[in-house]
Amino acid sequence: MNRGCTLVFLLAFAGALVLRSHDLGNRPLHNDEGVNATKLAALWDKGEYKYDPHEYHGPTLHYFSLPFLKLSSVKNSNDLSDAQLRIVTLAFGVGLILLLLLIKDGLGNSATVWAALFLAASPAMVFYSRYFIHEMLLVFFSLLALVAGWRYLRSRQLVYAILAGAGVGLMSATKETFVLTLAAMIVALFAERIWNRRQQSIAPQSTKAKPAIRPLHVASALTAGGVVWILFFTSFFSNSQGPSDSIATYLPWLNRAGGASPHIHPWHFYFERLLWFHPAKSPVWTELSIFLLAIIGAIAGFVGNRQRVTHPSLTRFLSFYTVTLAALYTLISYKTPWCALNFWLGVILLAGIGATALVKSFRNKHTRAMLIGLIGVGVLHLALQSWLVSHKFAAELRNPYAYAQTSPHERELVERIKAIALVAPEGFNTPVKIISPESYWPLPWALRDFKRIGWFEEMPPDAFAPIVLVSAKLNSMLDEKSNKAWIMTGYYELRPNVFLELYVEFKLWEKFVATLPRTED
């Protein structure tokens, strides 16, 4: 990589870090982030983690969070901030760019730099690098397995076989949907092999024979993957049932994929959010520039030459892989927007190849410079969108990547409950009841300081406590039922279409109001 490419690559890395790290805690925790934080707290505070085959995905997110917590000033989970939780996914999101260096001989220096820029600026990649969920780790480990596999096929070195196997093992220990990525890899390998044989039969070419893949290397890769799988799912040998649970988990997940879930969406759900999302009173959100360049890259892999595409075989593999994985995710009815990252990674790699092929298809230096400038403007446009989705629109329905996002009012609600508790005789030992038939996450995490808190999915026989939070759908009217001994002090949105009523014992509310600063008329 020459000096110019190296400089731009470093700028891409720095830009990725800035876009992902600035004001990392500005958005309220999504309910999934709250669940993950609670499981991490048990691991951090008590050393307890047990894989649940029915919910919550794999253990890597929690275990890889530990080194970052140990490097911080955090002593226990009570001190954890939202930003500190998200550092692990930020690190893996930025780390994707560094992994490109292992495959630059296949992509080519120019395509590697373009891919780094697209990875750095992609709004989807940026937004979910700021999200404490499993997806960014799955994408990272998928790319790790791909680049290690590429290096092994090029060199036949044992270390890369082991690294590829470990990458697949880490994928399996991250999220159950790794099987889709693995299936796409296998399909792409066979499809590329069939294509090469067909081309050889049409126009035979002399190629240098490569050493055969040694059985020892295959066994080593399988062993590495198996060791990683066992280590994580047994919680490092403290849960013998974990590995079998990691297989049994596919029954409940298959039910969701088949339609037994509230997250059922049409086939075009991902493409609508990635390519053209324009709700009312909102900017147009689009990563269409990446998609169009990816199409050019894919075509170049099939009809181009080595002057435009460094390694057509790798490009074709990425095309088969990306199309297969996108088709699998599209066909499955269960959809959440972060799942798109898995095939969008392939689209970005192809876009890097496409940008290079497009520029090289013109001989005129001025035309090339103009194209480079236009693509550069496209990168800046992506970066601007990334900034907006991460800040101004971070928790809004107008954001294509904010899905069932917790409302900013949740933080106001939590602060109000804590402030009321501080004037209560028992402080954070004050009894609190949360009553809601809908998911009340991330409140269990946000209210973790309270020692006597009850969670109910329906109205209990005795619904009263000094502080009560009730779903508006239950029409509880606790103020009227208590003859105003309790009063409703606020109406809060937890997330879209989920509203909660805050009831406080009247005498406690009077004490709280007395602490508020008086405003002069």
N, C-alpha and C positions, 0 to 999 in steps of 0.2 A: 504494500500500500504506500503510494507516494506521499510527500509531505502535505499536499493539498487535501487529498482524501483523508489522511490522518487528522488534519485540523478540523475538517467538517464532521468527521465521526465523533471527535471529542466535543464539538459544539452540540451535536445531537444528544450525546450522553448528558452534557450539562443542562441542556434544555429540558430533557426528560426529567431530570432531577428537580429542576425548578417547578415545572408544571405539576409534578406529583406531590411535592413537599410543602408548597406554600399554603399556610393556613390549613393544615391537614385536618384539624378538628372542627372546621367551620360547619359541617353538615351534621345534623343529629344522627345518631346511630340508627341504621335500618334494623328492623326486628331480627333479621338473620344475624346481623352483627352483635346484637345484644345477646342472643343465644350463644354464639361462639365465644363472646367475652365471658359469659358465666361458666362455660366449660373450661376455658383457659384459667379462670380464677381458681377453680378446684384443683387444677394441675399445679398452678403456681404456688398456691397457699398450702395445699395438703399433699401434693404429689399424687393426686388421684386422677386417673383418666381410664375410662372403659368405653370401648367402641360400642355404639348403639346401632344395630342393623336396621332400625326402623326410621331413624332421623339423623340429622346433623352431619352426615358425610364423614370423611376419614380423619385420621389423627395428625397428619403432617402440619396443618395450619397451627395447631396448638403447640406441638413440640418445636417447630421452627421459630415460634414466637419467643420461646424461653431465652435463647441467647441475647435477643434484643432487649428483653426485660432485665436480664442480668447486667447488661452494659449500661442500663439507665439507673436513675436514682430511686426507682420504684422498690419499696420494701414489701408491699403486699398489694392485693388486688384493689383494696379501697383507695389506693393512691393512683390507680391507672386512669389516665385521661383518654379521651377518644382518639386523639392524635397518636399517643403511644401505642394504642392497639393496632393502628393502621401502618405502623412503620414496617412490619414484616411484609405486607403486600406491596408497599411502596418499593422495598428493596428487591423483591422478585420482579416487579414490573420494570424497574430500571435494569435489572440483571439480564433481561431478555436481550437488550442491546449488546451486552458483552458477549453473549453466546454466539452472536452473528460472526464473531471473529473466527470461530471454529469451522465455519462453513464458507468463508470468503473465497477460498479457492474454487468452490463450486458455483457460487453466485457471481464471482468477479468483484474486483475492488469497487468499481463504480456502483454496481447493483447493491453491494453490501452497505455502502454509504447511504444510498437512497432508502433502502429498507430501514436503516437506523433512523433516518429522519422521519419516515412514516410511522415507525413504532413510537418514536418520541412524541409525535404530535397528534396521533390518532385520538380523537375524543373518547372513543370506547376504551382504548387501552389506558388512557390517562385516568378517566373517571373510576374505573374498577381497580386501578392500582391504589386508589384512595378508599378502598372498601375492604373491611375486615371479613372477607369470605374466602372460600377455597379456590375460586376460579383462576385467579392469577397464578397461584402455585401450580395448578394443573397445566396451564398454558406453558409455564416455564419448564416444568419437567417433561412435557411433550416435546418442546424444542430441544431440550437436553438429549432426550432419547434419539431424536432425528439427527442432530448434528454429530452425536457420538457414533450412531450407525453409519453415517456418511464417512466419518473419519476412518472407521474400521474397514469399510468396503474399499476405501482408497489405499489404506496402509497394511491391512491385515494384522494390526498390532493388538495384542491381547488386552491392553489397558482400555482400548476403546470398546471392545466387546463387553468388558466388565462394566464400563461406564454406561453403555447403552442398556444393559440389563438392569443396572441400578436405577436408571431413569424410568424404565417401565415399572419397576417396583415402586418407585416414589409416586408415579401416576396412580397406581392402584391404591396406594395408601392415602391418596388425596381426595378422590371423588369417584363415585361408582360409575359415572359416565366416561371414565377412562377407556372402557371397552369400546366405545364408539371411535375414539381416536385410534386405538390399537387396530380395530377392524379397518379403518380407513388407510392406515399404514400398510397393512397386509394386502388390501385390494390394490393400492397404488404400486406396490412392489411387483405383483403379478401382472398388472396392466402394463407397466413399463417394460417388463420382460417380454411379454407377448408382442408389444409394439416393436421392440428392438429386433426380435426374431423375424417379424413380418418385413421390416425394412431390410434386414440382411438378405431375405429371400428375394426381394425385389431388386436391390442394388447391393450385392456383396461388397463388404469393405474389410480390409485387413486390419485387425485390431490386436494389440498386444495382449497375450494371455496373462491373466492374473492368477496368483497362487490360489489354490482351492481353499474354501473356508474349512478350517480344521475343526473336527468334532470337539476337541478340547476347548476351543474358543466358544463354541455354542454352549457347551456344558458350563463353562465359566460364566457366561452371560445369564443363563437360566439360574445358576446358583446365586449370583449377585442379586438378581431380582427377587428370588425366593427368600434370601436372607433379609433384605429390606422389608419385604412383605411381612415376614414373621416378627421382626423386631418391632415394627410399628403397631401391628394389629394385636400383638400380645402385650402392648404397652411396656415393651422391654422386659418381657418374661414375667409380667405380673398378672396377666389375664389369658389363661390358656384357651378360653373359648373364642377369643378374638378372631383368629384365622377362619374358623368355621362360620362365625357370624358375618365375616366379610363376603362369604359366598351366599349365605342365606339372605343377605340384604336385598338380593335382586328380585325377590318376590314382591315386597311392597313397592319397590321402585318401578317394577314392570306394571303394576296396577296404576301408578301415577302416569307413566308414559302412555298407557292405553286410554287414559281419559278420566280416571278417578281422582281428579284434582281440580282446585279452583284456577289453576294456571293453564287453562286450555286456550290456545290461540290459533288463528288460521296459519296456513303455510307461509304466508308472506310477512309474518310478524317481524322477523329479524331484519329483512331487507327494507321494510318500511322505516325502521328506526335507524338503520345504518346509512341508507342511500338518500332518503328524502322524507324528513319529518318536519311538518310545518303546521303546528296547531295555531289557533287564533292568537293574535297579539304576541307573536313569538318570532324570533329569527328562523330562517330555514336552516335546519341541521342536516348536514350531508357529508358523507365521506365518499361521495361518488368519484372524486378524482382518484382515490386509491383503487376503487373497483375498476374503473376504465383502464388504468395503467396495468392492472393485473390481467385484464383480458388481453392486452397487447403482449404482455410477458408470456402468457400461456400460448398464444398463437405463435410467438417467436420460437418457443421451444419445439413446436411441431414443424414449422416451415422455415425457420431462420437458419443461420449458419453461425459458426464459432466467432466470426467477426462481430456479431451482434449479441450472441448469447454464449457465455463462457462454457457452460456445460449443459447442452440441450437435454441430456438424459435426466439430470437432476431437475431441470425445469419441468419436464414432462411428469416426473414423479410428483413434484409439488402440485401440478395441475390435477392429476388423478386424485391425489390425497385431498386437496381442498374441495374439489367438486363432490367427492364421495362423502366427506365429513359434513359439508353443507347440506347435502341431500338427506343424510341421516337425521340431522337436527331439524331440518325442515319438515320431514315426514312425521316426526314424533309430535303428538298433539301438545304434550307438556312443554311449555316454553317460558323461560325467564330470560331477560335480555342479556345477562352476563354470559349465558351459554354460547352466544355468538362469538365470543372471543376465541374459541377453539378453532373455528374455521377461518375467522378473520385474520389470524396469524398467518395462515397460508396465503390469504389474499394479499397481505402486506409484503410477504417475501416475493410473490409474483409481481407485485407492483414495482418493487425495486428493480427486478429484471426487466420489466416493461419500460420503465423510465430510461434505463440504459439503452435498450434496444431501439426505442423511439429516437433518442438523440443520435445514436450511431447510424440510423437509417438515412441521415442527411450528411452529405459531405461538406456543404458550405459551412464555414466556421461561424458566420453571423447567424445562420439559421439555427445551428446547434446552441449558440449562446442564448438566442431568443427562447428556445425550448427549455433550456436549463433555467432561465429566468422565470418562465411561466410555471414550471413545475415547482420552483422555489416559492413563488407566490402562493401556489396551492398548499404547500407545507405551512406557510405562515397563516393561511386561512384556517387550516386544521388546528393550528396552535391557538388561534384566537377562539375558535369554538371550544377547545379544551379548557381554556381559561374561563369561559362563560359557563360551561356546564359544571365546572368545579367550584364556582364562586357565586356569581349573580343568580344562576338558575339551579343551584346545587340541590335544592329540596323542592323543586316545583314540578308540577305535572307537565309543564311545557318542555321539560328536559327529557329527551328520548331515552335516557339511561336511568333516570330516577323512577324506580318501579316499586309501587306500594311503599313509597318513602315516608318515613316518619316526619311529621310536621314540625316546623320550628316551635310551634306552640307547646310541644312536649317538654322542651327545656323550661319554658315559662311555668308550666304545671309543676314540674319537679322542684324548681326553685321555690315556688309558692308553698308546696307541701313541706319542704325542709324548713322554710322560714316559720311556718306555723308550729312545727314540732319544736323549734328552738325556744318558744315561749311556753310550751306545755311543761308541766311539772316533771314528766318522765323523759323529756327530750326525745331522742331517737328510740326509746323504749315505748313510746306512745303507741297504743294499738291502732293499726290502720287496716282497713278492708278495701280490697279492689274487687269489684263485681262486674264481670263482662263476659258475655257468651262468645265474643270474638277474641282473637289473639290480643293480649295486652302487652306483648313485647314491643319495645325494649324496656318497659317499666320495671320488671324484676331486677334488671341490671342497674338501672338509673336510681332505684330506691333501695339498693343493697345495704345502705347504712342503717336502715330500720330493722330492729331485732324482732319485732312482734307484728308481722304483716301477714294477712291472710288473703288468699287468691280464690275467687269463686267464679264459676261459669254460669251460675243462676242465683237468683235472690235467695239467701239463706233465711232460715226462720227468724234469726236475729241479725238484721242487716246493719245495726248501729255500732259505731265505734267513734272515738273522738274525731277521726278523719276517715271519710268514706269517699271512694271514687267509684262511680256507677256509670255503666254504659247508658247513653241517652235512649237507646232502643228499649230498655227495660221500663221506661216511664215510671221510675221508682217513687217520685214525689215524697222523699223522706222528710222534707220540711213540713209538708201538710200532715203526714202521718205522725210526726212527733210534736205537732202543735207548736211548731217553730222553735222547739228545743234544738233542732238542727236547721241550718239554713244552707241553701245552695249559694256558694260564693263564686262560682265560675263555671264556664262552659268551654271546653277545650277540644281542639281537633288533635287526635293522636296520629292519624294518617288519613288519606282520602276516604271520606264517607264513614269514618269511625270517630264518634264524638263521645266525650266523657263529661259527666257532671261531678263537680267537687262539692261535697257536703262537709260542713264542719260544725261541731258542737258549738252552740251559740256563745256560751261563756268563754270557750277557748278562742273563738273568733273575736270576741270583744277584747281579749288580752292582746291578740295579734294586732288588731287595728290600732290599739293604743300605742304600739311601738312605731307606727308609720309616721313619717315626718308630716307635719301639718302644713298645708298650703294656705297662703294668705289670699283672701278675696280681693 
